[in-house]
Amino acid sequence: MVPLLPTAYRLPTLVLDATRMRVGELEALTWGDVDEGRSRWRVSAAVSKSGRARWVSVPAVILQAVSGLVAREDRTEGRRVFQGFGADRFRTALGRACKGAAVPTFSPYDLRHRRVSLMHEQGVSWARIGEAVGHGDIVTTARTYTHVLGDSA
């Protein structure tokens, strides 16, 4: 399905799946938020749904691909990492790609749910999952994601 997306949305799709970020958090990500040395990105409090800043771990292969988007000397602190990326346009493109691939339509939020489900199935605690996705408390995390897991919750 990813190959059916416009080129500009392929890497953001992989990033969202790998990092559990919200689409709005990705849209607002700037080069000033990127910590290449520790392979992580900062989601600022202004963007985070919880109103608290957090760090998001980024797999090395994803960070390498994203770092290749812009020459180091052009990475100004306030410049968006994904120039021209728009959450609404992305949702539309994702829906069209799903239709073109003849798979059920899913949203960026479904990528986040998928990753959380995998974490839970691997035995990661709700507290750790909540921290990773930026929830303020374990109750929010469990309430938000247990319906996705069905009987395995």
VEXVEXPA-85187 format. One record per residue (C-alpha): residue in one letter; x, y, z. Coordinates in nm, 4 decimals. Each point is the difference from the previous one (the first is absolute). Example, Ala and Ser with C-alpha at 12.3 -4.5 7.8 and 13.67 -1.06 7.14 Angstrom:
// VEXVEXPA-85187
TORTI   residuo       east      north         up
TORTI         a     1.2300    -0.4500     0.7800
TORTI         s     0.1370     0.3440    -0.0660
***
This chain:
// VEXVEXPA-85187
TORTI   residuo       east      north         up
TORTI         m     0.0000     0.0000     0.0000
TORTI         v     0.2851     0.2428     0.0762
TORTI         p     0.1208    -0.0091    -0.3646
TORTI         l    -0.3420     0.1353    -0.1038
TORTI         l     0.0482     0.3126     0.2105
TORTI         p     0.1389     0.3165    -0.1570
TORTI         t     0.3770    -0.0025     0.0539
TORTI         a    -0.0159     0.2867     0.2503
TORTI         y    -0.2163    -0.2099     0.2354
TORTI         r     0.1864    -0.3307    -0.0060
TORTI         l     0.2656     0.0831     0.2590
TORTI         p    -0.2464     0.1780     0.2320
TORTI         t    -0.2158    -0.3143    -0.0053
TORTI         l     0.2944    -0.2136     0.1092
TORTI         v     0.0937     0.2573     0.2642
TORTI         l    -0.3507     0.0034     0.1472
TORTI         d    -0.0088    -0.3788     0.0117
TORTI         a     0.3435    -0.0314     0.1585
TORTI         t    -0.0282     0.2802     0.2561
TORTI         r    -0.3644    -0.0053     0.1183
TORTI         m    -0.0161     0.3756    -0.0575
TORTI         r    -0.3238     0.1833    -0.0706
TORTI         v    -0.0270     0.1420    -0.3519
TORTI         g    -0.0176     0.3562     0.1379
TORTI         e     0.3184    -0.0589     0.1994
TORTI         l     0.1783    -0.1129    -0.3143
TORTI         e    -0.1318     0.2959    -0.1964
TORTI         a     0.1417     0.2428     0.2599
TORTI         l     0.3409    -0.1712     0.0379
TORTI         t     0.2919     0.2375    -0.0620
TORTI         w     0.3716    -0.0611    -0.0354
TORTI         g     0.0421     0.1615     0.3413
TORTI         d    -0.1935    -0.2973     0.1416
TORTI         v     0.2372    -0.2576    -0.1490
TORTI         d     0.2676    -0.1535     0.2247
TORTI         e     0.2015    -0.2104    -0.2448
TORTI         g     0.2589    -0.1005     0.2591
TORTI         r    -0.2608    -0.1739     0.2138
TORTI         s    -0.2233    -0.1060    -0.2906
TORTI         r    -0.3061     0.1801     0.1313
TORTI         w    -0.2382     0.2882    -0.0689
TORTI         r    -0.1639     0.2415     0.2390
TORTI         v    -0.3739     0.0504    -0.0205
TORTI         s    -0.0522     0.3450     0.1473
TORTI         a    -0.2591     0.0731     0.2664
TORTI         a    -0.1754     0.2404    -0.2379
TORTI         v    -0.0634    -0.2837    -0.2455
TORTI         s    -0.0518    -0.2920     0.2359
TORTI         k    -0.3629    -0.0856     0.0701
TORTI         s     0.0852    -0.0414     0.3698
TORTI         g     0.1620     0.3440     0.0139
TORTI         r     0.3304    -0.1526     0.1141
TORTI         a     0.3177    -0.0327    -0.2023
TORTI         r     0.1426    -0.3465    -0.0542
TORTI         w     0.2816    -0.1755    -0.1837
TORTI         v    -0.0773    -0.2580    -0.2674
TORTI         s     0.2553    -0.2695    -0.0841
TORTI         v     0.0661    -0.0320    -0.3722
TORTI         p     0.1388    -0.3186    -0.1580
TORTI         a     0.3424     0.0652    -0.1538
TORTI         v    -0.1091    -0.0910    -0.3526
TORTI         i    -0.2902     0.2480     0.0206
TORTI         l     0.2208     0.2752     0.1434
TORTI         q     0.2535    -0.0577    -0.2764
TORTI         a    -0.2680     0.0277    -0.2696
TORTI         v    -0.1461     0.3158     0.1540
TORTI         s     0.3447     0.1556     0.0455
TORTI         g     0.0581    -0.0497    -0.3709
TORTI         l    -0.2926     0.2288    -0.0858
TORTI         v     0.1907     0.3226     0.0639
TORTI         a     0.3693     0.0865    -0.0063
TORTI         r     0.1341     0.0580     0.3511
TORTI         e     0.0824     0.3653    -0.0719
TORTI         d    -0.3628     0.0632    -0.1014
TORTI         r    -0.1503    -0.1442     0.3192
TORTI         t    -0.0931     0.3176     0.1821
TORTI         e    -0.1579    -0.0414     0.3407
TORTI         g    -0.3456     0.1214    -0.1031
TORTI         r    -0.0148    -0.1733    -0.3383
TORTI         r    -0.2524    -0.2793    -0.0230
TORTI         v     0.1471    -0.3438    -0.0550
TORTI         f    -0.2728    -0.0968    -0.2460
TORTI         q    -0.0370     0.3165    -0.2068
TORTI         g    -0.3417     0.0246    -0.1622
TORTI         f    -0.1431    -0.2900     0.2002
TORTI         g    -0.3619     0.0584     0.0961
TORTI         a    -0.2021    -0.2272     0.2254
TORTI         d    -0.3235     0.0391    -0.1962
TORTI         r     0.1656    -0.0588    -0.3372
TORTI         f     0.1795    -0.2993     0.1471
TORTI         r    -0.3244    -0.1546     0.1258
TORTI         t    -0.1528     0.0422    -0.3463
TORTI         a     0.3036    -0.1549    -0.1714
TORTI         l     0.0013    -0.2901     0.2459
TORTI         g    -0.3680    -0.0696    -0.0665
TORTI         r     0.0571     0.0021    -0.3761
TORTI         a     0.2994    -0.2325     0.0308
TORTI         c    -0.2019    -0.2443     0.2093
TORTI         k    -0.2776     0.0048    -0.2590
TORTI         g     0.2526    -0.0501    -0.2811
TORTI         a     0.1524    -0.2953     0.1831
TORTI         a    -0.3463    -0.1446     0.0689
TORTI         v     0.0648    -0.0114     0.3744
TORTI         p    -0.2255     0.1359     0.2738
TORTI         t     0.0492     0.3725     0.0448
TORTI         f     0.2013     0.0955     0.3058
TORTI         s     0.1082     0.3279     0.1499
TORTI         p     0.3267     0.1322     0.1426
TORTI         y    -0.1534    -0.0619     0.3415
TORTI         d    -0.0398    -0.3676    -0.0921
TORTI         l     0.3779    -0.0196    -0.0500
TORTI         r     0.0436     0.1222     0.3576
TORTI         h    -0.2524    -0.2545     0.1273
TORTI         r     0.1781    -0.2762    -0.1904
TORTI         r     0.3348     0.0835     0.1557
TORTI         v    -0.1482     0.0221     0.3512
TORTI         s    -0.1666    -0.3379    -0.0505
TORTI         l     0.3319    -0.1529    -0.1005
TORTI         m     0.1707     0.1509     0.3052
TORTI         h    -0.2676    -0.1400     0.2296
TORTI         e     0.0187    -0.3442    -0.1618
TORTI         q     0.3766     0.0065     0.0587
TORTI         g    -0.0631     0.0455     0.3723
TORTI         v     0.0695     0.3724     0.0300
TORTI         s    -0.1874     0.1405     0.2996
TORTI         w    -0.2855     0.2480    -0.0398
TORTI         a     0.2068     0.2511     0.1975
TORTI         r     0.2907    -0.0235    -0.2445
TORTI         i    -0.2345     0.0128    -0.2993
TORTI         g    -0.1715     0.3066     0.1450
TORTI         e     0.3345     0.1720     0.0420
TORTI         a     0.0976    -0.0866    -0.3580
TORTI         v    -0.3195     0.1396    -0.1516
TORTI         g    -0.0215     0.3067     0.2227
TORTI         h    -0.2942    -0.0870     0.2222
TORTI         g    -0.0241     0.1598     0.3420
TORTI         d    -0.1165    -0.3123     0.1818
TORTI         i    -0.0263    -0.3751    -0.0385
TORTI         v    -0.3815     0.0059     0.0083
TORTI         t    -0.0091     0.2108    -0.3167
TORTI         t     0.2355    -0.2385    -0.1758
TORTI         a    -0.1849    -0.3158     0.0989
TORTI         r    -0.3420     0.1508    -0.0746
TORTI         t     0.1134     0.1315    -0.3384
TORTI         y     0.1655    -0.3148    -0.1283
TORTI         t    -0.1583    -0.3073     0.1568
TORTI         h    -0.2862    -0.0026    -0.2518
TORTI         v     0.2553    -0.0468    -0.2785
TORTI         l     0.1413    -0.3089     0.1665
TORTI         g    -0.3238    -0.1935     0.0403
TORTI         d     0.0427    -0.3153     0.2043
TORTI         s     0.3775     0.0390     0.0340
TORTI         a    -0.0365     0.3013     0.2341
***
